[in-house]
Amino acid sequence: MQTATLGPLGKVSRLTLGGGGIGQIWGPTDRAEARDTLHAAVEAGITLIDTAPMYGTCEAIIGETFAGAPPAHLRFTSKHQLGSPPVGETAARLEASLEASLATMRLKHIDLFFLHSNIAPDNYAYAHGDAARDRFSTRWSIYRDEVIPAFERLKAQGRIRAWGITGIGVPQSIQAALTQAPRPDVVQVITNLMDSAGGIRRFAEPAAPRPLLAAAKSQGVGVMGIRAVQAGALTAAIDRPLSPNHPDSLDYARAAPFRALCEAWGQDPALIAHRYALGMEGVDTLVLGVKNRDELAQALAAEAAGPLPADQLHEIEQLGLRT
């Protein structure tokens, strides 16, 4: 397994095991298979585990699997979907979420704690779900005045090693967060050949993940790539029930030429999508959404094969699938 430097965490594996898969967010898996997948990932050289309370059973499975004594080289993340609480409540909510995750995973500290909300200007109106924006979106003034100081205190107390943001919010706000000090240590950025966030995109503007990648690297912010297979849209078949009008279903339909190209190459689309994402400039580690050992093995094969050659990249770009 190749490694890369992820901000203050130092060297981590180029693949990160995401908690969504083992927590059953990306289709069903049983608890025993989830634990076996976690063990297999560690045995294969994965050193970073990306979790969140909203990822189903993933944090509980980590607590059960390692019983409070994970291998010393493993690193763990968690997240909190803060939204926009009343002024003065941010720090307490972040701390409560952190303490709950630590208790569930049976850990004394975590290495990386993310703000998992969208970040948007204070008076921003979302194209989708604006009535609920205070549940999923953190206003810029709260991020600046309360979130950053709360994270910095948690670092000073040794309860987290670093903090980050999930960069799926309004692009201008993510850009500002990456370029105005104090900056996050790490950002999670959409990393797929369609440049699509699918069902988690709520704003109308272009998503612009590649400029965000460039901004992060120019400021020394570590990058975790997410949604390499765009929630299943870049695989052979979506493995969970979705409405035909769901953004991920629409992306799957739009990606039909990509699947045809992979068939012509005799390659599985998910493997090619992972190789593409691993080759994107600026990505330090790629978060996997795998839920079982078979899917993990395919992702490991993609990492071992390395980035796609220039001729295959050209053919993919010629499909015109970027949003």
Secondary structure, DSSP 8 states (H G I E B T S, - for coil): --EEE-GGG-EEESEEEEHHHHTTTTS---HHHHHHHHHHHHHTT--EEE--TTSTTHHHHHHHHHTT---TT-EEEEEE------TT-HHHHHHHHHHHHHHHHT-S-EEEEEE-SEEE-TT---SSSGGGHHHHEEEHHHIIIIIHHHHHHHHHTTSEEEEEEE--S-HHHHHHHHHSSS--SEEEEE-STT---GGG---SS---HHHHHHHHHHTT-EEEEE-TTGGGTTSSS--S---TTSHHHHHHHHTHHHHHHHHHHT--HHHHHHHHHHTSTT-SEEEE---SHHHHHHHHHHHHH-S--HHHHHHHHTT----
